[in-house]
Amino acid sequence: MQCVAFSPYVNTLTPNNGPAPSAALIDTLLENIATQTPFRCIMTYGVLNGLETIFPIAKKRGIKVIAILWLDKDKTLNTDSISHGIALARAYPDTIIRLSCGSEMRTRHDYAFDSETERCLNALREAKVPQPIGVIDTWWEWCNREQPCHPTRFSAQVDWVGINIFPWWENRYSGLFPCVEANDAADFHLARWQEVKNSHPSKEVIVTEFGWPSATRELTQKSTQANNICGQASAKNQHEVVAQTFKKLQKKAVSGVVFEAFSENWKPNEEGEAGRYWGLCDSFPPYTCHTSLLHLNP
């Protein structure tokens, strides 16, 4: 599978407050993916607050979905997410091809909410959903924050392992890999995948997020460890990272999800200025996808 991460929080929408994405907007965005890109598979980030309309629309468009049941600190909302996820998994068994109990829960909250992830896994097992069940987090969390890579407490509980790999952020925060340029990013993605695969030989390991920011003006990433510039955001670099990563994943028959379909304008509040430039498609109407970047032959 070669897929693209899909969030409908485009233009002025934000998941933090305000209106939910409408069904009409989601239909437009998925139509653009289906008609302007080679992707026929998306990964979604929730099943509540209007996002449940993604699945019937994806079915209509012939798009397969990796569905994340979003988990966070609110246990009541988590319960709703799990129950809605089970209902949708049963209703759309041919559209939803995989389920994930959360995304980057450990990265966001350390080990404090591992019980919520396990509660989700147990609920999906008890419900006997037809789809393979996994958990998504950074490659470092799936290595149990160790090198050499070691399994985590979830390793035996999942059908598949989802790893997010972002050398752009490693450049800023990592003491292990403080300087990975765009032309080395694809090899970095494969090396991290191999580490996790070596420690999970019986599991399918999917690269559930990778990418590189494109910017309308120069943006660079500065390492806090090496104190030098180690990443340049640009459309050219984004294309090179995405195309080369898919090419290398394909040679190993590894599934991957590029982050992301549509840029999200609310992200600078969370991730700084580069946060709004990860999309392969525009965040403003008519939400055009840049076909020059998308001749990737997934």
C-alpha positions in Angstrom: 0.0 0.0 0.0 1.1 3.5 -0.8 -1.2 5.9 1.0 -1.6 9.6 2.0 -2.5 11.0 5.4 -5.8 12.8 5.3 -7.1 15.5 7.6 -10.0 17.7 6.5 -9.0 20.6 8.8 -8.2 22.9 5.9 -8.5 26.7 5.4 -9.5 28.2 8.8 -10.7 24.9 10.4 -9.0 23.6 13.5 -9.6 20.4 15.5 -9.2 22.5 18.7 -12.4 24.5 18.5 -15.1 25.8 16.1 -17.1 24.0 13.5 -16.4 20.4 12.3 -15.5 19.7 8.7 -18.7 19.4 6.7 -19.6 16.3 4.6 -19.5 18.5 1.5 -16.0 19.7 2.3 -14.8 16.1 2.9 -16.4 15.0 -0.4 -14.6 17.8 -2.3 -11.2 16.9 -0.7 -11.6 13.2 -1.3 -12.7 13.9 -4.9 -9.5 15.9 -5.4 -7.4 13.1 -4.0 -9.1 10.6 -6.3 -8.9 12.7 -9.4 -5.7 14.7 -9.0 -3.4 12.3 -7.2 -2.4 8.6 -7.7 -3.4 7.7 -4.2 -6.3 5.3 -3.6 -5.7 4.8 0.1 -5.8 7.4 2.9 -5.1 7.3 6.6 -7.5 9.2 8.8 -7.2 10.7 12.3 -10.5 10.1 14.1 -14.1 8.9 13.8 -15.9 11.6 15.8 -17.0 15.2 15.3 -17.9 14.9 11.6 -15.0 12.7 10.7 -17.3 9.7 10.6 -18.6 11.0 7.2 -15.2 10.2 5.7 -16.0 6.5 5.4 -19.1 6.5 3.3 -17.6 9.1 1.0 -14.4 7.1 0.7 -16.4 4.0 -0.2 -18.2 6.0 -2.9 -14.9 7.2 -4.3 -13.3 3.8 -4.2 -10.7 4.9 -1.6 -9.4 2.5 1.1 -8.9 3.8 4.6 -6.5 3.1 7.5 -8.6 4.4 10.4 -7.1 5.8 13.5 -9.3 5.8 16.6 -8.1 8.9 18.2 -7.2 8.6 21.8 -6.2 11.3 24.3 -6.5 12.2 28.0 -10.4 12.3 28.1 -11.4 8.7 28.8 -15.1 9.4 28.0 -14.2 10.7 24.6 -11.9 7.7 24.2 -14.8 5.4 24.9 -16.9 7.2 22.2 -14.0 6.9 19.8 -13.7 3.2 20.4 -17.4 2.4 20.2 -17.8 4.5 17.0 -14.7 2.9 15.5 -16.1 -0.6 16.1 -19.4 0.4 14.5 -17.7 1.9 11.4 -15.3 -1.1 11.1 -18.3 -3.4 10.9 -20.3 -1.1 8.6 -17.4 -0.6 6.1 -15.4 -3.8 6.1 -14.3 -3.4 2.5 -13.3 0.3 2.9 -11.6 0.3 6.3 -8.6 -2.0 5.8 -6.8 -1.4 9.1 -7.5 0.0 12.5 -5.1 1.8 14.9 -5.7 2.4 18.6 -4.4 6.0 18.7 -1.5 7.8 17.2 1.6 8.9 19.1 -0.1 8.5 22.5 3.2 7.8 24.2 5.0 10.6 22.4 2.3 13.1 23.6 1.8 11.7 27.1 4.7 9.4 28.0 3.5 6.1 29.5 0.6 7.7 31.5 -2.1 6.5 29.2 -0.9 3.1 28.1 -3.9 1.7 29.8 -6.2 3.6 27.4 -4.3 2.1 24.4 -4.7 -1.4 25.9 -8.4 -0.7 26.6 -8.9 0.1 22.9 -6.9 -3.0 21.8 -9.0 -5.2 24.1 -12.3 -3.7 23.0 -11.5 -4.3 19.3 -10.5 -7.9 20.0 -13.6 -8.5 22.0 -15.7 -7.0 19.2 -14.0 -9.3 16.7 -13.7 -6.5 14.1 -12.5 -8.0 10.7 -9.6 -5.6 10.2 -6.0 -6.0 11.4 -5.5 -4.0 14.6 -2.4 -1.9 15.3 -0.9 1.0 17.2 0.9 4.0 15.7 3.7 5.9 17.3 7.2 7.2 16.4 9.8 4.7 15.6 11.6 5.6 18.8 8.6 4.6 20.9 8.3 1.4 19.0 12.0 0.8 19.9 11.0 1.3 23.5 13.3 4.3 23.5 16.3 2.1 23.2 19.1 1.2 20.8 19.4 -1.5 19.8 15.7 -1.5 19.2 13.6 -3.5 21.7 9.9 -4.5 21.7 7.3 -2.6 23.8 4.5 -3.8 25.9 2.2 -3.5 22.9 4.3 -5.6 20.5 2.6 -8.9 21.3 -0.9 -7.3 21.3 -1.0 -5.9 17.7 -1.3 -7.4 14.3 0.8 -4.6 12.7 3.1 -1.9 13.9 2.8 1.7 12.6 5.9 3.9 12.8 6.1 7.6 12.2 9.5 8.8 11.0 10.4 12.5 10.5 14.1 13.4 10.1 13.0 17.1 9.9 12.1 16.9 13.6 15.0 14.5 14.5 17.2 17.3 13.2 15.9 19.6 15.9 15.3 17.3 18.9 17.3 14.1 18.5 20.6 13.4 20.2 21.0 10.3 18.1 20.4 11.7 14.6 20.8 15.5 14.8 21.6 16.2 11.1 19.7 14.5 8.3 19.5 16.5 5.1 16.7 16.0 2.6 18.8 13.9 0.2 19.5 11.5 3.0 15.9 11.3 4.3 14.7 8.3 2.3 17.7 6.2 3.5 17.0 7.4 7.0 13.3 6.2 6.7 14.4 2.8 5.6 17.0 2.4 8.3 14.6 3.2 11.0 12.0 0.8 9.5 14.7 -1.9 9.5 15.5 -1.3 13.1 11.8 -1.7 14.1 11.3 -4.7 11.8 14.4 -6.5 13.3 12.8 -6.2 16.7 9.3 -7.3 15.4 10.2 -10.0 12.9 6.7 -11.6 13.0 4.8 -8.3 12.5 4.1 -6.2 9.4 5.7 -2.9 10.1 4.2 0.1 8.1 5.7 3.6 7.8 2.5 5.4 8.8 3.9 8.9 8.5 6.9 10.3 6.6 7.4 13.5 4.7 9.2 16.8 4.3 7.9 20.4 4.4 7.4 22.5 1.3 7.5 26.2 1.8 6.6 29.3 -0.1 9.6 31.0 1.4 12.8 29.7 2.8 12.5 27.7 6.0 15.3 25.8 7.7 15.6 23.5 10.6 18.3 24.1 13.2 19.7 21.4 15.4 19.6 22.0 19.1 22.3 19.4 19.5 24.7 20.3 16.7 23.7 24.0 16.6 23.7 24.1 12.8 21.3 24.1 9.9 20.4 20.5 9.0 17.2 20.8 7.0 15.9 23.0 4.1 12.2 23.2 3.4 11.3 23.4 -0.3 9.0 22.0 -2.9 11.9 20.3 -4.6 13.1 18.7 -1.4 9.6 17.6 -0.5 9.2 15.9 -3.9 12.6 14.2 -3.7 12.0 12.9 -0.2 8.5 11.5 -1.0 9.4 10.0 -4.4 12.6 8.4 -3.2 11.0 7.0 0.0 8.2 5.4 -1.9 10.6 4.0 -4.4 12.8 2.4 -1.7 9.7 1.1 0.3 8.3 -0.4 -2.9 11.6 -2.3 -3.5 11.2 -3.9 0.0 7.4 -4.4 -0.4 6.8 -2.1 2.6 3.6 -0.1 2.9 4.0 3.6 3.5 1.8 6.7 4.2 3.1 10.1 3.2 2.2 13.0 5.4 0.1 14.7 4.3 -2.6 15.3 1.6 -3.7 18.8 2.5 -1.7 21.4 4.4 -3.2 22.4 7.8 -3.1 26.1 8.6 -3.7 25.6 12.3 -0.5 23.7 12.7 1.9 26.6 13.4 0.3 27.0 16.8 1.5 23.5 17.5 4.6 23.0 15.4 5.9 26.5 14.4 5.9 28.0 11.0 6.9 24.8 9.1 3.7 23.1 10.4 1.6 24.6 7.6 3.7 23.3 4.7 3.5 19.5 4.8 0.7 19.1 2.4 0.9 17.8 -1.2 -2.4 19.8 -1.8 -3.4 23.4 -1.0 -5.3 24.2 2.2 -7.4 26.9 0.5 -10.1 26.5 -2.1 -10.2 25.0 -4.6 -7.8 22.7 -2.7 -5.6 21.9 -5.7 -3.2 19.1 -5.6 0.2 19.8 -7.2 0.5 17.1 -9.8 4.1 18.0 -10.5 4.8 16.7 -7.0 2.6 13.6 -7.4 3.9 11.6 -10.3 5.0 9.0 -7.8 3.3 5.9 -9.3 2.1 4.4 -6.0 
